[in-house]
Amino acid sequence: MIQPDAADSPKPRLRIRQLQSPLAGPFSFDLAAGECLTISGPSGAGKSLLLRMLCDLDPNTGEALLDGLPRSGMSAPAWRAGVVYQPAEAAWWLPTAGDHFKPAQLARVRELLPQLNLSPALLEADIGRLSTGERQRMALVRSLACKPQVLLLDEPTAALDPAAVAATERLLQKELEAGLAIVLVTHSQAQAQTLGHRGMTMCGRRLTENAATP
């Protein structure tokens, strides 16, 4: 079989080479558009540290490229607009969830809410009155409303009931099919199998590729 010339191969959506900090790494991997990379491992292994390094929240060295463009050539806000990080407990700094969205995002927000079994009325409710699961799903709406190229998710369904987990996974699958690239930290093997195209395990703050399943 004739192999395609490397120059003709599509660039990975995200390319990471020797990314490291004093606390974790080095990490190297590629992530294609429409691909979900799942990361598992025990608590404290360094999974969240990796996500924070990927979105450049923590000091780190190494090479990171988004669609072939180096992070070093972008401002931090520009990089984080394309590579969006959603922590396990997202921060809210305004009185209501709706206050966190720009007017241009509202059409997208209204499209996303019913897919996560969320009422539009929750946009106007005091953020403190939302349940933990509602805030977690609303955080996903906030992340997707930014229209990122890469989404970094840290246990996005940890506080959800089975119906909400299923709705979240359906939405993420739809977004993957539309070309979104996802790095998903999860302790759920079932979720990793449902959403992941390949998996890696974090141990001792180093990543190893999981063996491919038949």
Phi and psi in degrees as a GROMACS rama.xvg file:
@    title "Ramachandran Plot"
@    xaxis  label "Phi"
@    yaxis  label "Psi"
@TYPE xy
-77.8596  125.844  ILE-2
-85.4641  139.203  GLN-3
-64.8053  146.203  PRO-4
-64.1239  137.943  ASP-5
-58.2102  -32.4459  ALA-6
-67.9545  -23.6471  ALA-7
-90.2942  -9.61666  ASP-8
-71.534  141.971  SER-9
-64.7391  144.682  PRO-10
-68.9823  143.359  LYS-11
-63.841  149.595  PRO-12
-61.5991  -43.8766  ARG-13
-130.582  128.02  LEU-14
-122.334  125.256  ARG-15
-120.476  127.83  ILE-16
-135.001  117.443  ARG-17
54.3314  41.8871  GLN-18
-77.5692  125.809  LEU-19
-156.819  161.238  GLN-20
-138.929  175.137  SER-21
-61.542  -16.212  PRO-22
-100.425  -21.2176  LEU-23
-161.626  158.298  ALA-24
104.506  -175.07  GLY-25
-79.8078  152.318  PRO-26
-120.331  138.152  PHE-27
-143.241  126.14  SER-28
-168.257  163.856  PHE-29
-115.033  150.668  ASP-30
-135.757  124.123  LEU-31
-87.8546  159.487  ALA-32
-60.5276  135.76  ALA-33
79.1035  8.29283  GLY-34
-107.171  142.064  GLU-35
-113.3  119.675  CYS-36
-101.131  119.128  LEU-37
-97.2075  143.708  THR-38
-126.931  124.366  ILE-39
-119.389  173.082  SER-40
145.916  162.611  GLY-41
-68.2565  159.541  PRO-42
-58.8776  137.868  SER-43
85.268  1.86465  GLY-44
-75.3831  -19.4208  ALA-45
117.682  11.1999  GLY-46
-64.3935  -47.663  LYS-47
-67.7131  -33.8594  SER-48
-59.2682  -42.469  LEU-49
-60.6609  -47.5647  LEU-50
-60.9521  -40.5262  LEU-51
-66.9141  -33.1254  ARG-52
-71.3555  -38.2486  MET-53
-61.9618  -36.5011  LEU-54
-93.8602  7.09521  CYS-55
66.2775  35.7068  ASP-56
-85.731  -30.6216  LEU-57
-109.334  145.435  ASP-58
-57.8407  136.29  PRO-59
-159.275  164.98  ASN-60
-123.612  167.315  THR-61
117.454  -172.251  GLY-62
-115.003  133.712  GLU-63
-135.96  129.503  ALA-64
-129.184  139.356  LEU-65
-115.386  115.492  LEU-66
50.6304  39.8518  ASP-67
84.5901  -5.57507  GLY-68
-97.6231  127.473  LEU-69
-71.5484  141.192  PRO-70
-58.8706  -33.2669  ARG-71
-63.077  -21.0037  SER-72
-94.3011  5.3026  GLY-73
-117.244  155.339  MET-74
-72.8097  157.766  SER-75
-58.9755  -43.8625  ALA-76
-62.2569  -36.7693  PRO-77
-65.8746  -41.7735  ALA-78
-63.7062  -44.8438  TRP-79
-73.2332  -16.2913  ARG-80
-74.6513  -30.799  ALA-81
-90.176  -29.6518  GLY-82
-118.966  94.6827  VAL-83
-95.9646  129.849  VAL-84
-105.659  127.328  TYR-85
-115.99  106.993  GLN-86
-71.5344  169.291  PRO-87
-60.8299  -35.4537  ALA-88
-124.02  97.7298  GLU-89
-70.8735  147.708  ALA-90
-84.3071  144.657  ALA-91
-128.584  125.169  TRP-92
-119.024  0.576122  TRP-93
-121.312  161.916  LEU-94
-60.3273  -37.7204  PRO-95
-125.386  160.816  THR-96
-62.1139  -39.9035  ALA-97
-60.0385  -28.8391  GLY-98
-65.0762  -17.3399  ASP-99
-87.2761  -3.97847  HIS-100
-106.393  142.588  PHE-101
-78.9051  151.822  LYS-102
-53.3912  -36.4392  PRO-103
-68.8162  -15.7045  ALA-104
-91.0191  -10.9013  GLN-105
-66.1435  -34.7313  LEU-106
-62.4423  -43.2139  ALA-107
-64.74  -40.9249  ARG-108
-60.4037  -45.8678  VAL-109
-66.3431  -27.6682  ARG-110
-72.1583  -35.6367  GLU-111
-81.6429  -36.2791  LEU-112
-53.0152  -52.447  LEU-113
-64.9942  -25.7621  PRO-114
-69.3182  -19.0607  GLN-115
-109.409  15.9966  LEU-116
59.0012  39.1901  ASN-117
-113.006  135.957  LEU-118
-80.9986  140.376  SER-119
-58.5422  -24.3897  PRO-120
-62.6068  -24.0993  ALA-121
-66.5446  -19.7148  LEU-122
-64.1712  -29.1101  LEU-123
-99.0448  -7.14147  GLU-124
-76.4406  149.107  ALA-125
-56.8639  131.762  ASP-126
-58.7133  -29.2302  ILE-127
-70.771  -16.389  GLY-128
-89.0217  -10.8081  ARG-129
-76.1989  144.103  LEU-130
-69.8933  166.333  SER-131
-58.5146  -42.353  THR-132
-66.7939  -37.7796  GLY-133
-65.0826  -41.4362  GLU-134
-65.2652  -37.8097  ARG-135
-65.9908  -42.0103  GLN-136
-70.7113  -36.5607  ARG-137
-64.8396  -33.4456  MET-138
-63.7003  -36.7079  ALA-139
-67.1371  -40.4226  LEU-140
-57.5708  -45.4094  VAL-141
-60.9067  -41.6111  ARG-142
-65.3557  -46.8546  SER-143
-70.433  -29.2383  LEU-144
-64.5508  -20.2374  ALA-145
-76.0654  -10.9378  CYS-146
53.9752  55.7604  LYS-147
-73.3388  163.989  PRO-148
-87.9899  -31.4108  GLN-149
-131.091  134.217  VAL-150
-119.658  125.433  LEU-151
-104.337  112.626  LEU-152
-115.077  125.525  LEU-153
-108.146  100.698  ASP-154
49.7071  59.7362  GLU-155
-71.4319  -11.075  PRO-156
-119.758  16.0254  THR-157
-60.577  -31.8514  ALA-158
-101.955  12.1081  ALA-159
-101.84  150.58  LEU-160
-79.2222  167.835  ASP-161
-55.3593  -39.9025  PRO-162
-64.9652  -40.5826  ALA-163
-70.5135  -36.0673  ALA-164
-60.7701  -46.0288  VAL-165
-62.0281  -42.282  ALA-166
-64.0213  -41.5597  ALA-167
-63.742  -43.9364  THR-168
-66.2357  -36.6333  GLU-169
-63.1958  -42.9748  ARG-170
-64.8121  -44.634  LEU-171
-63.5951  -37.3448  LEU-172
-62.7116  -41.8103  GLN-173
-62.0639  -41.9008  LYS-174
-67.2359  -37.5028  GLU-175
-61.0572  -43.5074  LEU-176
-63.8885  -25.3605  GLU-177
-85.6608  -2.06377  ALA-178
111.612  -3.356  GLY-179
-66.6959  137.604  LEU-180
-99.6393  137.221  ALA-181
-129.913  134.667  ILE-182
-108.193  117.553  VAL-183
-117.698  114.866  LEU-184
-87.5784  123.152  VAL-185
-149.976  145.627  THR-186
-95.3204  -2.36191  HIS-187
-93.1551  113.653  SER-188
-64.4059  -36.3035  GLN-189
-63.5775  -42.2486  ALA-190
-65.7253  -39.4105  GLN-191
-61.2934  -38.3115  ALA-192
-72.8058  -34.0057  GLN-193
-69.7547  -44.847  THR-194
-103.855  -27.3548  LEU-195
-79.7435  138.607  GLY-196
-91.1721  -27.3557  HIS-197
-156.655  162.036  ARG-198
-132.503  154.335  GLY-199
-135.122  155.528  MET-200
-118.64  133.583  THR-201
-97.6866  124.807  MET-202
-146.153  128.541  CYS-203
60.4184  29.3929  GLY-204
63.0732  29.5478  ARG-205
-129.643  148.785  ARG-206
-101.811  139.913  LEU-207
-130.283  141.201  THR-208
-73.3974  133.459  GLU-209
-73.326  147.292  ASN-210
-64.419  139.464  ALA-211
-67.8843  138.163  ALA-212
-89.2953  146.097  THR-213
